[in-house]
Amino acid sequence: MFLVEGLAAAVVGVWTFWYLPSRPAEAAWLTVPERQVLQTKLAEEADARRAHSPVIFGRLAPSPCAAAAGLYLLIQMSVYGVTFYLPAQVEKLLVVRRAGR
């Protein structure tokens, strides 16, 4: 049953990939004005997305060296966090076990 359902989904996926157009300009069922309106709306959405998107780390780092330094900083912060937090957790575990004896 699993193979039959999986095969059917794979066949429909391949058919859909070849049948559906990639862009509104290629859609045969749309009229020319509908295609133009849709392309305009998609371009506006893309511009708005670029204007309101979060800053990507690559844009902040001016060079690969700065990116590597930032990555190293994050690694060291996590190591120090574990180094200072782990003894308290171990102590908590030992206190609970001692109380249980």
N, C-alpha and C positions, 0 to 999 in steps of 0.2 A: 504494500500500500504506500509506503514511504517513497519508494522508487517511482511509482506511477505518478504520484502527486508532484514529486520533484521534477520528473521529466516534463510533465505538462507545464509547470511554471517556467522551466528553462526554454521550452519551445515558444511559449507566449512572449517571454522576454526577448528572445532573438527576433521574433516576428515584429515586435513593437519597435525594437531598435532600427530595423530596416524600413518600417512603414511610416513611423511618425517623423515629421520634419524637425530639423534642429532649430530653425529660426522662424519667426513669423513671416518673413519674406518668402519662405519656401512653402508655406501652407496654401495648398490649392483651394481649400474650401473657404478661405477668406477673400472678401472683395478687396480691391486696391485701397479704397479709403480706410477699411478696417485694418489692413496691414500697416498703413502709415500711422494711424492712431496708436496702434499697439507698439510699433517701433519707437514712436515718440515717448510714450509712457515708460517703456523699458529703459530708454536713455535717461529720462528724468530720474527714475528710481536708482539707476546706477550712479548718477551724479550725487544724489542725496545720500546714498550709501557711502560713497567716498568722502563726502563732507562730514558725515556724522559717525564714521567708523572709529573704533579705538586706535590709538597710536600703536603701531607695530614696533616690536623691539628692534628690528633691523633699521628702522628709521631713526631711532634714538642713538644707536651706536654708529659713530662716524666711520669706524674702521673695524676690521675683524679682530684686531688686538683689543679694542675696547669691548667688543662682544665677549671675547674670551675672558677678559678681566671681570666683566659682570657675571658671567657664568661661574667663575672661580669664587667670586664673592658670595653668590647664592649657595654654592657647595659648602663653603666654610661656615656660613651662618647656620646651615642645617646641622653640620658636625658639632658646632658649639652648642646648639640647642639640645642635641642628644646628650652631649657630654655633661651638661649641667642639669638636665632633667632626669636622666637615667638613674643616678644614685637615689634620688627621692622616691622613684618608683620601686626600686629594689628594696629600699628601706620599708616602704609600705607593705610590700609582699612579705618580707621577713617578720614584720610586726604582726601581721595577720596570722601567719603560720605559728608564731610563738604563742599567740593568744589561744590558738586552737589546740595546743598540746595539752 
